[in-house]
């Protein structure tokens, strides 16, 4: 009876531990408040920052900028490539823009200030495709053509695989101690 109670409480702990790592994160675009601007060099491109980050479903990205002089437009891939501001998916001009990443794949953002996009003030944010095991299938990643004008993204198993492996080791060790 005592071992059953211990087993149940330990399993609850393991599940709480597992889910504690799946919190959504908030990313400040460029890593600092003055990043939403025309880059002074290719190395200052926000796509360089974006390529180095891992975005997951549920994460949010935040822009801090002077709303009197700039704005953020979410656009299609074509509008991103052509710096077209005439038909945005969404338009933000509050100076403290927050966008929740709700689906996998690329998100395209450009500056709404005249001439800024053409000078490089734009960013592609790629949300990693989650791996699922429903019926043995793995969710497909966005096609390589989605990235032709954007950042290169390496496919990795990510933190989820590491968490799962760690949890299996912890659970296996615990069961070994309890059952012996």
C-alpha positions as CSV (number, residue, x, y, z in Angstrom):
1,X,0.0,0.0,0.0
2,X,2.8,2.4,0.9
3,X,4.7,1.5,-2.3
4,X,1.5,2.2,-4.4
5,X,1.2,5.6,-2.8
6,X,4.9,6.3,-3.4
7,X,4.6,5.2,-7.0
8,X,1.6,7.4,-7.7
9,X,3.1,10.5,-6.1
10,X,6.4,9.9,-7.9
11,X,4.6,9.6,-11.3
12,X,2.8,12.8,-10.6
13,X,6.1,14.5,-9.9
14,X,7.6,13.1,-13.1
15,X,4.7,14.4,-15.2
16,X,4.8,17.8,-13.5
17,X,8.6,17.9,-14.1
18,X,8.1,17.0,-17.8
19,X,5.5,19.7,-18.4
20,X,7.5,22.4,-16.6
21,X,9.9,22.5,-19.5
22,X,7.3,23.2,-22.2
23,X,6.6,26.8,-21.3
24,X,6.3,29.3,-24.1
25,X,9.1,31.9,-24.4
26,X,9.1,35.6,-25.2
27,X,11.7,36.9,-27.6
28,X,12.6,40.5,-27.9
29,X,13.3,41.0,-31.7
30,X,17.0,41.4,-32.2
31,X,17.6,40.8,-28.5
32,X,17.5,44.5,-27.5
33,X,15.0,47.3,-27.6
34,X,16.5,49.3,-30.4
35,X,16.8,46.5,-33.0
36,X,13.8,47.4,-35.1
37,X,15.7,49.7,-37.4
38,X,17.5,49.8,-40.8
39,X,20.6,47.6,-40.4
40,X,23.9,49.4,-40.9
41,X,25.5,46.2,-42.3
42,X,24.5,42.7,-43.4
43,X,25.7,41.3,-40.1
44,X,23.2,43.5,-38.3
45,X,20.3,42.0,-40.3
46,X,17.5,40.7,-38.0
47,X,17.5,37.5,-40.1
48,X,21.0,36.8,-38.6
49,X,19.5,37.0,-35.1
50,X,16.4,35.0,-36.2
51,X,18.5,32.2,-37.7
52,X,20.3,31.7,-34.3
53,X,17.0,31.5,-32.4
54,X,14.6,28.5,-32.0
55,X,11.0,29.5,-32.1
56,X,8.2,27.1,-31.1
57,X,4.5,27.2,-31.3
58,X,3.2,29.3,-28.4
59,X,6.2,31.6,-28.2
60,X,5.8,35.3,-28.7
61,X,8.0,37.9,-30.4
62,X,8.1,41.5,-29.2
63,X,9.1,44.6,-31.0
64,X,10.0,47.8,-29.2
65,X,10.2,50.9,-31.4
66,X,9.1,54.5,-31.7
67,X,5.5,54.4,-32.9
68,X,5.7,57.9,-34.3
69,X,8.3,56.9,-36.9
70,X,7.8,53.2,-37.6
71,X,5.4,50.2,-37.6
72,X,5.5,46.4,-38.1
73,X,3.6,44.7,-40.9
74,X,3.1,40.9,-41.0
75,X,3.0,40.0,-44.7
76,X,3.1,37.2,-47.2
77,X,6.3,35.7,-48.6
78,X,5.8,37.6,-51.9
79,X,5.1,40.9,-50.1
80,X,8.2,40.3,-47.9
81,X,10.4,39.8,-51.0
82,X,8.9,42.9,-52.8
83,X,8.5,45.1,-49.7
84,X,4.8,45.5,-50.5
85,X,2.9,47.3,-47.6
86,X,-0.4,47.6,-49.5
87,X,-2.1,44.4,-48.2
88,X,-0.6,43.2,-44.9
89,X,-1.9,40.2,-43.0
90,X,-1.6,42.4,-39.9
91,X,-0.4,45.9,-39.1
92,X,1.0,47.1,-35.8
93,X,1.9,50.6,-34.8
94,X,1.8,50.8,-31.0
95,X,5.5,50.8,-30.4
96,X,5.3,47.7,-28.2
97,X,4.1,45.0,-30.6
98,X,3.6,41.4,-29.5
99,X,2.9,38.6,-31.9
100,X,2.1,35.0,-30.7
101,X,3.5,32.3,-32.9
102,X,0.5,29.9,-33.3
103,X,1.5,27.6,-36.2
104,X,4.7,26.1,-37.6
105,X,6.5,27.6,-40.6
106,X,7.7,31.0,-41.6
107,X,6.3,34.3,-40.5
108,X,7.3,37.4,-42.6
109,X,7.5,40.9,-41.1
110,X,8.6,44.2,-42.7
111,X,8.8,47.8,-41.5
112,X,5.8,49.9,-42.5
113,X,7.9,53.1,-42.6
114,X,8.4,54.3,-46.2
115,X,11.7,53.0,-47.7
116,X,12.8,51.0,-44.6
117,X,12.0,47.5,-45.9
118,X,14.0,48.2,-49.1
119,X,17.0,49.1,-46.9
120,X,16.7,45.8,-45.0
121,X,14.4,46.4,-42.1
122,X,12.6,43.1,-42.2
123,X,12.7,39.7,-40.6
124,X,11.6,36.1,-41.2
125,X,10.8,34.1,-38.1
126,X,10.6,30.3,-38.6
127,X,8.6,28.3,-36.1
128,X,9.8,24.8,-35.7
129,X,7.4,22.0,-36.7
130,X,6.6,19.9,-33.7
131,X,7.1,16.1,-34.1
132,X,4.1,14.0,-33.5
133,X,3.7,10.3,-33.1
134,X,0.0,10.0,-34.1
135,X,-0.3,6.8,-36.2
136,X,3.5,6.7,-36.5
137,X,3.6,9.8,-38.7
138,X,5.9,12.8,-38.3
139,X,4.6,16.2,-39.2
140,X,6.2,17.5,-42.4
141,X,8.4,20.6,-42.2
142,X,7.9,23.6,-44.4
143,X,9.2,23.0,-47.9
144,X,12.8,24.2,-48.6
145,X,11.3,26.8,-51.1
146,X,9.8,28.6,-48.0
147,X,13.3,29.5,-47.0
148,X,14.7,30.5,-50.4
149,X,14.7,34.2,-49.5
150,X,15.1,33.7,-45.7
151,X,17.3,32.1,-43.1
152,X,18.7,28.6,-43.3
153,X,17.3,26.4,-40.5
154,X,18.8,23.2,-39.4
155,X,16.4,20.4,-38.4
156,X,17.2,19.1,-35.0
157,X,15.4,17.0,-32.4
158,X,15.5,19.9,-30.1
159,X,14.9,20.1,-26.4
160,X,11.8,17.9,-26.5
161,X,13.9,14.8,-27.4
162,X,16.4,15.6,-24.7
163,X,13.6,16.1,-22.1
164,X,12.0,12.8,-23.1
165,X,15.2,10.9,-22.9
166,X,16.1,12.5,-19.5
167,X,12.6,11.6,-18.2
168,X,13.0,8.0,-19.3
169,X,16.3,7.7,-17.5
170,X,14.8,9.3,-14.3
171,X,11.7,7.1,-14.5
172,X,13.7,4.0,-15.2
173,X,16.1,4.7,-12.3
174,X,13.2,5.3,-9.9
175,X,11.4,2.2,-10.9
176,X,14.6,0.2,-10.5
177,X,14.9,1.4,-6.9
178,X,11.3,0.9,-6.1
179,X,11.0,-2.6,-7.6
180,X,14.2,-3.9,-6.1
